[in-house]
Amino acid sequence: MRRPFLSVSAAFVFLATSLTGVRFAEAAATHPRAAEPDSFVEPLHTTRSSPSDLELGGELAGVPSGATRYIAREDLLALPQVSYRVSDDTNFSGPTEVSGVLLEELTRRLSASPESELVVAVCDDRYRANYPRAYVSAHQPLLVLKINGQPPAGWPKDAEGHGESMGPYMISHSKFTPSFKILSHADEAQIPWGVVRIEFRKEKAVFGGIAPRGPHAREPAVHAGYRIAQQNCFRCHNKGAEGGQKSGRPWLVLSAWATASPEYFSAYVRNPQANNPHAQMPGNPGYDEATIHALRAYFQTFTAQGKP
């Protein structure tokens, strides 16, 4: 399934001669946590040397806050690898072998703080997937480097049939089991493809701008709508510099719809194609009235005259 859309880079320095000539990570581990050598450090570069370099940003270890660096694919392959046979990732037509680096491992090695609260995956179409610490702990998302043993040139095309490459990176899980449910919205797998950048961020800085405001901010329905929008809508809709920009419709546009045209807002959330045949966003037909009301109530807090 294409990323949901609601209107969501120099080899390593080896310090031990015992590892000379050996690429530690090319033998993918079968245990969720691979044994790791203590004999290399991750080089980050100030310029891109290859289209396959992964761009990094946010709070990076030993790097000024907000600066951009790059890590080469070869260096990512030298990190501890894990492998899974996945059967519930809708990006694939059937059971598929994937291998790569856990986001938890990347955070531990590359972020300014091992306790970084949020990992953000930015895609080539300006979609963003957000991975709070709780999600990473519950689901152990994996930055995919190989599919069926192949690099991106050998990966299958996107599941939507548009013939798009899913590289240079994507994110998957060994198996996804929802860890929460808010009204009729269940925790959703964050499985973007076309990932070109990873950011290590503070959760408050990213989500703070979309926190509900005004006299209704503490109401239960508003809080529920906020949590749903945080996982769903924020992937494709932005509030200023934060959030995805795939949709081209920022947060305040959604607020205006929810306030001035609540019926249209509700109908669009459930079945966008019925209102716009060219809409890329998948519908949410399973959202009951309480869930739709919570989303409306939340978005209305961004419009002065909104009254949940």
C-alpha positions in Angstrom: 0.0 0.0 0.0 1.2 3.4 -0.8 2.1 5.5 2.2 -1.2 6.7 3.8 -2.1 10.3 2.9 -4.7 12.0 5.1 -6.2 15.5 3.7 1.2 11.0 6.7 25.3 9.1 3.6 33.6 6.3 2.9 33.8 3.0 4.5 33.9 2.6 8.2 37.1 3.0 10.2 38.1 -0.4 11.6 40.1 -0.1 14.8 40.7 -3.8 15.4 42.9 -5.7 13.0 40.9 -8.8 13.7 38.1 -7.4 11.5 40.3 -6.4 8.6 38.6 -7.4 5.3 35.4 -8.5 6.9 32.2 -6.7 6.4 30.5 -7.5 9.7 27.0 -6.7 8.7 26.8 -8.4 5.3 25.8 -11.6 7.2 22.4 -10.6 8.3 21.5 -11.7 11.8 18.4 -13.8 12.3 17.9 -12.6 15.9 16.2 -9.3 16.2 19.3 -7.9 17.8 22.6 -8.6 16.0 25.9 -9.0 17.9 28.0 -6.0 17.2 31.7 -5.2 17.1 33.1 -2.3 19.1 35.7 -1.6 16.4 34.2 0.9 14.1 32.7 4.3 14.2 30.2 5.8 11.8 31.5 8.5 9.4 29.2 11.3 8.5 29.9 13.5 5.5 29.1 17.1 4.8 28.4 16.5 1.2 26.6 13.8 -0.8 28.9 11.5 -2.7 26.3 9.2 -4.2 22.5 9.2 -4.9 22.3 6.3 -2.5 23.7 8.3 0.5 21.1 8.7 3.3 20.6 12.3 4.4 20.6 12.8 8.1 19.4 15.8 10.2 18.0 17.0 13.4 20.1 16.3 16.6 23.2 14.4 15.4 26.1 13.4 17.6 29.1 15.7 17.3 27.3 17.9 14.8 25.8 21.4 15.2 22.1 21.2 15.9 20.1 21.3 12.7 23.0 20.6 10.4 22.7 18.1 7.6 25.1 15.2 7.1 25.2 12.1 4.9 26.0 8.4 5.4 26.9 6.0 2.6 24.9 2.9 1.9 28.1 0.9 2.4 28.5 2.3 5.9 24.9 1.5 6.7 25.6 -2.1 5.5 28.5 -2.3 8.0 26.2 -1.7 10.9 24.5 -4.7 12.7 21.9 -6.1 10.3 18.7 -7.9 11.1 16.6 -10.0 8.6 13.0 -10.8 8.6 10.5 -12.6 6.4 7.6 -10.3 6.4 4.1 -11.3 5.5 1.9 -8.4 6.6 3.6 -5.4 4.9 1.1 -4.1 2.2 4.0 -2.7 0.2 4.7 -6.3 -0.9 2.5 -8.8 -2.8 3.4 -11.7 -0.6 5.9 -12.9 2.0 9.2 -11.1 1.4 12.7 -11.2 2.9 13.9 -7.8 4.1 17.1 -6.9 5.9 18.6 -3.7 7.3 19.3 -1.6 10.4 16.8 -1.1 13.2 15.8 2.6 13.7 16.7 2.0 17.4 20.3 1.1 16.3 20.5 4.2 14.2 19.3 6.3 17.0 21.8 4.8 19.5 24.7 5.3 17.1 24.0 8.6 15.3 21.8 10.8 17.5 23.1 13.4 19.9 21.3 11.6 22.7 20.5 7.9 22.9 17.3 9.0 24.4 16.1 10.9 21.4 12.4 10.8 21.5 11.4 10.9 17.8 12.8 9.5 14.5 11.3 11.2 11.4 11.6 9.5 8.0 11.3 12.0 5.1 10.4 10.7 1.7 11.1 11.9 -1.9 7.5 13.0 -2.3 7.6 15.1 1.0 5.7 12.5 2.9 6.9 12.1 6.5 6.6 9.2 8.9 7.0 9.9 12.6 8.4 7.3 15.0 8.0 8.3 18.7 10.0 6.3 21.2 6.9 4.3 22.2 6.3 3.2 18.6 10.0 2.2 18.1 9.9 0.2 21.4 6.6 -1.5 20.5 7.2 -2.3 16.8 11.0 -2.2 16.2 10.9 -0.6 12.8 13.6 -1.5 10.3 15.4 0.8 7.8 15.4 -1.6 4.8 18.7 -2.0 2.9 17.9 -5.2 1.0 14.8 -6.9 -0.3 15.1 -10.6 -1.1 18.9 -10.0 -0.9 18.8 -7.3 -3.5 19.8 -3.7 -3.4 17.2 -1.0 -4.5 17.8 -1.6 -8.2 16.4 -5.1 -7.8 13.4 -4.1 -5.6 9.8 -4.6 -6.7 8.0 -1.5 -7.8 5.4 0.2 -5.7 2.3 -1.7 -4.8 0.0 0.8 -6.4 1.0 -0.1 -9.9 2.6 3.2 -10.9 6.0 1.6 -11.6 7.8 3.8 -9.0 10.9 2.6 -7.3 10.6 2.0 -3.6 14.2 3.0 -3.0 16.6 4.2 -2.0 15.3 3.2 1.4 12.1 2.1 3.0 10.9 1.1 6.5 9.2 -2.2 7.5 8.6 -4.4 10.5 9.0 -8.1 11.3 5.3 -8.2 12.2 3.0 -5.4 13.1 0.4 -5.6 15.9 -1.4 -2.4 16.9 -0.4 -1.2 20.3 -3.2 1.2 20.9 -6.7 2.2 19.8 -8.3 5.6 20.0 -12.0 5.4 19.3 -12.2 3.6 16.0 -8.6 4.6 15.0 -6.2 1.7 15.6 -2.4 2.2 15.7 -1.2 2.0 12.1 2.0 0.6 10.6 4.3 3.4 9.4 5.8 1.7 6.3 7.0 4.5 3.9 9.1 3.9 0.8 11.2 6.3 -1.1 12.9 7.4 2.2 15.7 9.9 1.5 16.3 11.5 4.9 16.2 10.5 8.6 16.0 13.1 11.4 16.5 12.6 15.1 14.2 15.1 16.8 12.6 16.1 20.1 9.0 15.0 20.2 7.8 18.2 21.8 9.4 20.4 19.1 7.8 18.4 16.3 4.4 17.8 17.8 4.1 21.0 19.8 3.0 23.1 16.9 0.0 20.9 16.3 -1.1 20.7 20.0 -4.7 21.8 20.4 -5.2 25.3 21.6 -7.8 27.6 23.1 -10.5 26.9 25.7 -11.4 23.5 24.3 -7.9 22.1 24.2 -8.3 19.8 27.3 -11.6 18.3 26.2 -11.4 14.5 25.8 -12.7 14.5 22.2 -10.2 17.2 21.2 -7.3 15.2 22.8 -8.5 12.1 21.0 -8.6 14.0 17.7 -5.1 15.3 18.4 -3.6 11.9 18.9 -5.3 10.5 15.8 -4.2 13.5 13.6 -0.7 13.2 15.0 -0.3 9.7 13.6 -2.5 10.0 10.5 -2.9 13.5 9.2 0.6 14.8 10.1 2.2 12.5 7.6 1.0 14.5 4.6 -0.2 17.8 6.0 2.2 20.4 7.5 2.0 23.0 10.2 4.8 25.4 9.2 8.1 23.6 8.8 6.9 20.5 10.6 4.8 17.6 9.1 4.6 16.2 5.6 3.9 18.4 2.6 2.7 15.8 0.2 -0.8 17.0 0.2 -0.1 20.7 -0.4 -2.9 21.5 2.1 -1.5 22.7 5.4 -3.0 22.4 8.9 -5.0 25.6 8.8 -6.7 24.6 5.6 -7.9 21.4 7.4 -9.0 23.6 10.3 -11.0 25.9 8.0 -12.8 22.9 6.4 -13.6 21.4 9.8 -15.0 24.7 11.0 -16.8 26.1 8.0 -17.8 22.9 6.2 -17.9 20.1 8.8 -20.0 17.9 6.6 -17.5 18.2 3.7 -14.6 17.6 6.1 -16.3 14.4 7.5 -17.2 13.0 4.1 -13.7 13.7 2.7 -12.0 11.9 5.7 -14.1 8.8 5.1 -14.1 8.8 1.3 -11.9 11.3 -0.4 -12.3 9.9 -3.9 -16.0 10.5 -3.8 -15.3 14.2 -3.4 -12.1 14.4 -5.5 -11.5 11.5 -8.1 -7.8 12.5 -8.2 -7.3 12.3 -4.4 -4.3 10.1 -3.5 -5.3 9.7 0.1 -6.9 6.4 1.2 -10.2 6.7 2.8 -11.1 5.9 6.4 -14.5 4.2 6.0 -14.1 2.5 9.4 -14.1 5.8 11.3 -17.3 6.0 13.3 -19.1 9.3 14.1 -17.3 9.7 17.5 -13.9 9.5 15.7 -15.0 11.9 13.0 -16.4 14.3 15.7 -13.0 14.1 17.6 -11.1 15.1 14.5 -13.4 17.9 13.7 -13.3 19.2 17.3 -9.5 19.0 17.3 -9.0 20.9 14.0 -11.6 23.5 14.9 -9.3 24.6 17.8 -7.0 26.2 15.2 -9.7 28.5 13.9 -10.7 31.4 16.2 -14.4 30.9 15.7 -14.3 27.2 15.9 -16.5 25.6 18.7 -16.1 21.9 19.2 
